Amino acid sequence: QVQLVESGGGLVQSGGSVRLSCAASGFTFRFFDMRWYRQVPGKERELVAAITSFGLTDYADSVKGRFTISRDNFKNTVYLQMNSLKPEDTAVYFCNGRRTISGHDNEYWGQGTQVTVSS
């Protein structure tokens, strides 16, 4: 059974830090590109950070220099370190895993974890 389970969300003050974790099971994690998305009510889900199976990273402009994505292929876990948090970072954060094989996307989502940044 495929699972992506996020943890680490909560309430934090502006300027603070939070580390999100996403534990994967049921698929070969090390072959998958992993992403963190976020969503606020009434808006589309936004890509925040990505890390390829080779460890290459990319970030949304809004979080560059503040967020860091990383992965531990031995623990089958992807992380999002979030520093210098702002109220506009408040959202539900989702973990995503994707691998394209012969043109077919295998894609999995976590259930999300709420991060609330108070001003």
BAZAMAR-382842 format. One record per residue (C-alpha): x, y, z; residue number from 1; residue in one letter. Coordinates in pm, 1 decimal. Layout:
<rs>
[r [X, Y, Z], NUM, "a"]
...
</rs>
This chain:
<rs>
[r [0.0, 0.0, 0.0], 1, "q"]
[r [142.5, 334.0, -109.8], 2, "v"]
[r [156.7, 598.8, 159.6], 3, "q"]
[r [299.8, 945.4, 195.4], 4, "l"]
[r [258.2, 1072.7, 549.6], 5, "v"]
[r [344.0, 1433.2, 628.0], 6, "e"]
[r [426.1, 1559.2, 974.2], 7, "s"]
[r [577.6, 1862.1, 1144.9], 8, "g"]
[r [317.6, 2125.3, 1073.1], 9, "g"]
[r [167.3, 2353.9, 1332.3], 10, "g"]
[r [148.6, 2710.6, 1455.1], 11, "l"]
[r [463.3, 2922.6, 1440.2], 12, "v"]
[r [536.0, 3291.2, 1480.3], 13, "q"]
[r [648.4, 3507.2, 1194.0], 14, "s"]
[r [1024.1, 3474.6, 1151.5], 15, "g"]
[r [1026.2, 3128.6, 1300.5], 16, "g"]
[r [1117.5, 2790.6, 1156.0], 17, "s"]
[r [946.4, 2460.0, 1095.5], 18, "v"]
[r [1066.8, 2134.8, 944.6], 19, "r"]
[r [817.8, 1920.3, 759.5], 20, "l"]
[r [875.3, 1551.0, 702.8], 21, "s"]
[r [713.3, 1314.9, 455.7], 22, "c"]
[r [760.2, 943.9, 514.2], 23, "a"]
[r [707.5, 724.5, 210.0], 24, "a"]
[r [619.3, 357.9, 189.5], 25, "s"]
[r [486.3, 112.0, -64.0], 26, "g"]
[r [701.0, 225.7, -356.8], 27, "f"]
[r [1068.3, 256.0, -450.7], 28, "t"]
[r [1128.9, 598.4, -302.9], 29, "f"]
[r [1481.3, 650.4, -432.3], 30, "r"]
[r [1362.9, 643.5, -796.0], 31, "f"]
[r [1096.8, 909.8, -745.2], 32, "f"]
[r [1121.1, 1285.7, -781.1], 33, "d"]
[r [968.8, 1443.0, -472.8], 34, "m"]
[r [791.3, 1774.5, -434.6], 35, "r"]
[r [627.2, 1989.6, -173.4], 36, "w"]
[r [316.6, 2182.6, -269.4], 37, "y"]
[r [100.1, 2414.6, -66.7], 38, "r"]
[r [-256.8, 2529.9, -92.9], 39, "q"]
[r [-474.2, 2791.4, 70.4], 40, "v"]
[r [-854.3, 2789.8, 47.1], 41, "p"]
[r [-981.6, 2927.2, -280.0], 42, "g"]
[r [-645.6, 2907.8, -454.7], 43, "k"]
[r [-473.0, 2652.7, -672.4], 44, "e"]
[r [-213.0, 2421.7, -530.8], 45, "r"]
[r [130.5, 2583.6, -563.6], 46, "e"]
[r [461.9, 2406.6, -617.8], 47, "l"]
[r [699.8, 2512.3, -340.7], 48, "v"]
[r [1008.6, 2294.6, -379.2], 49, "a"]
[r [1125.7, 1991.6, -572.0], 50, "a"]
[r [1408.8, 1742.8, -549.5], 51, "i"]
[r [1489.4, 1490.2, -818.3], 52, "t"]
[r [1589.3, 1130.3, -759.0], 53, "s"]
[r [1945.9, 1249.5, -820.6], 54, "f"]
[r [1920.2, 1523.0, -558.6], 55, "g"]
[r [1881.9, 1828.1, -780.9], 56, "l"]
[r [1662.8, 2092.3, -621.5], 57, "t"]
[r [1442.2, 2376.4, -736.3], 58, "d"]
[r [1227.6, 2630.9, -554.4], 59, "y"]
[r [947.0, 2874.2, -609.8], 60, "a"]
[r [1074.6, 3230.7, -617.8], 61, "d"]
[r [867.3, 3313.0, -311.9], 62, "s"]
[r [1062.3, 3070.3, -92.3], 63, "v"]
[r [1414.5, 3081.8, -238.8], 64, "k"]
[r [1671.5, 3145.2, 28.6], 65, "g"]
[r [1426.8, 3056.3, 306.9], 66, "r"]
[r [1319.8, 2696.0, 239.2], 67, "f"]
[r [1537.4, 2390.4, 183.1], 68, "t"]
[r [1420.8, 2057.8, 47.5], 69, "i"]
[r [1620.5, 1743.4, 116.2], 70, "s"]
[r [1576.9, 1369.2, 108.2], 71, "r"]
[r [1706.6, 1064.1, 289.9], 72, "d"]
[r [1678.4, 759.0, 67.7], 73, "n"]
[r [1768.6, 527.3, 355.8], 74, "f"]
[r [1476.9, 654.7, 561.4], 75, "k"]
[r [1246.6, 697.6, 258.9], 76, "n"]
[r [1175.5, 1048.4, 376.3], 77, "t"]
[r [1172.8, 1394.1, 220.3], 78, "v"]
[r [1202.9, 1708.7, 427.7], 79, "y"]
[r [1120.1, 2074.1, 392.1], 80, "l"]
[r [1310.2, 2307.5, 622.3], 81, "q"]
[r [1123.5, 2635.0, 638.7], 82, "m"]
[r [1301.7, 2937.2, 786.2], 83, "n"]
[r [1214.1, 3305.6, 816.5], 84, "s"]
[r [848.6, 3217.7, 789.2], 85, "l"]
[r [596.4, 3480.1, 686.9], 86, "k"]
[r [218.9, 3492.9, 736.3], 87, "p"]
[r [177.8, 3437.4, 361.6], 88, "e"]
[r [342.6, 3096.5, 403.5], 89, "d"]
[r [30.9, 2982.9, 588.0], 90, "t"]
[r [-115.7, 2690.1, 394.6], 91, "a"]
[r [-170.5, 2318.4, 389.0], 92, "v"]
[r [152.7, 2159.3, 270.2], 93, "y"]
[r [135.9, 1843.8, 60.6], 94, "f"]
[r [404.3, 1592.4, -24.0], 95, "c"]
[r [411.0, 1453.6, -377.8], 96, "n"]
[r [607.4, 1175.1, -540.2], 97, "g"]
[r [629.2, 1126.7, -914.6], 98, "r"]
[r [808.0, 897.7, -1154.1], 99, "r"]
[r [757.9, 878.8, -1526.8], 100, "t"]
[r [808.7, 537.9, -1685.4], 101, "i"]
[r [761.7, 496.8, -2060.8], 102, "s"]
[r [555.5, 813.1, -2072.3], 103, "g"]
[r [328.6, 705.0, -1789.4], 104, "h"]
[r [324.5, 906.5, -1467.8], 105, "d"]
[r [313.5, 725.3, -1137.5], 106, "n"]
[r [214.4, 992.8, -888.6], 107, "e"]
[r [130.3, 984.2, -520.4], 108, "y"]
[r [7.7, 1245.4, -273.2], 109, "w"]
[r [8.9, 1279.4, 101.8], 110, "g"]
[r [-287.0, 1399.1, 303.5], 111, "q"]
[r [-131.1, 1736.1, 387.0], 112, "g"]
[r [-18.5, 1912.2, 701.2], 113, "t"]
[r [-127.5, 2258.0, 811.5], 114, "q"]
[r [130.4, 2529.5, 870.0], 115, "v"]
[r [1.4, 2850.7, 1023.3], 116, "t"]
[r [230.9, 3151.2, 1061.3], 117, "v"]
[r [107.6, 3416.9, 1299.1], 118, "s"]
[r [206.3, 3780.3, 1255.4], 119, "s"]
</rs>
